[in-house]
Amino acid sequence: MIRLQLKQDSMISMFFDDIHGGRSSFTPQGDAMIATVSKEEFDGFLKANNLISYRNTLKTYEDGLVHGEFSVE
């Protein structure tokens, strides 16, 4: 399983169709939203939102803006 932590302001323009439960599977924690997803859900989410993983961060492919973090559990 993968722990996905996204910035709240980044979530406004993202698609969550690949994650079971969609946006409602995320819970607030501080200034971030957190969910635990499978490897398949994670891969689909990255592809749908044009994100790349770099070390433990999630960045937009085009401009390199950081939208969140992830860790493998």
C-alpha positions as CSV (number, residue, x, y, z in Angstrom):
1,M,0.0,0.0,0.0
2,I,1.0,3.6,-0.7
3,R,0.4,6.5,1.7
4,L,-0.5,9.5,-0.5
5,Q,-0.3,13.0,1.0
6,L,-1.5,15.9,-1.2
7,K,-1.7,19.6,-0.7
8,Q,-5.3,20.7,-0.3
9,D,-5.0,23.5,-2.8
10,S,-3.6,21.1,-5.4
11,M,-6.5,18.7,-5.1
12,I,-8.9,21.3,-6.6
13,S,-7.8,20.6,-10.1
14,M,-7.0,16.8,-9.9
15,F,-8.9,13.8,-11.1
16,F,-9.6,10.9,-8.6
17,D,-11.4,8.4,-10.8
18,D,-8.6,5.8,-10.4
19,I,-8.8,5.8,-6.6
20,H,-11.5,3.6,-5.0
21,G,-13.7,6.0,-3.1
22,G,-12.4,9.0,-5.1
23,R,-11.8,12.3,-3.3
24,S,-13.8,11.1,-0.3
25,S,-11.1,8.5,0.6
26,F,-8.8,11.4,1.7
27,T,-8.8,12.6,5.3
28,P,-7.5,16.0,6.4
29,Q,-4.4,16.2,8.5
30,G,-2.9,19.6,9.0
31,D,-2.7,21.4,5.7
32,A,-2.7,18.1,3.7
33,M,-5.1,15.4,2.7
34,I,-4.0,11.8,3.2
35,A,-5.2,8.5,1.7
36,T,-3.8,4.9,1.5
37,V,-4.0,3.5,-2.0
38,S,-2.9,0.4,-3.9
39,K,0.0,0.4,-6.4
40,E,-2.5,0.2,-9.3
41,E,-4.6,3.1,-7.9
42,F,-1.4,5.2,-7.4
43,D,-0.2,4.5,-11.0
44,G,-3.6,5.4,-12.5
45,F,-3.8,8.6,-10.4
46,L,-0.3,9.7,-11.5
47,K,-1.2,9.1,-15.2
48,A,-4.6,10.8,-15.0
49,N,-3.1,13.9,-13.4
50,N,0.1,14.0,-15.4
51,L,2.3,13.7,-12.3
52,I,5.7,12.2,-11.9
53,S,7.3,10.7,-8.7
54,Y,10.7,12.0,-7.8
55,R,12.2,10.4,-4.7
56,N,9.2,10.7,-2.3
57,T,7.5,13.8,-3.9
58,L,4.8,14.1,-6.6
59,K,5.5,16.8,-9.2
60,T,3.7,18.1,-12.3
61,Y,5.5,16.8,-15.4
62,E,5.4,20.1,-17.3
63,D,6.5,22.6,-14.7
64,G,7.9,20.6,-11.7
65,L,5.5,22.0,-9.1
66,V,5.3,19.8,-6.0
67,H,1.8,18.7,-5.2
68,G,2.4,16.2,-2.5
69,E,4.4,13.3,-1.1
70,F,4.1,9.5,-0.9
71,S,5.6,6.7,1.0
72,V,5.4,2.9,0.6
73,E,4.0,1.0,3.6
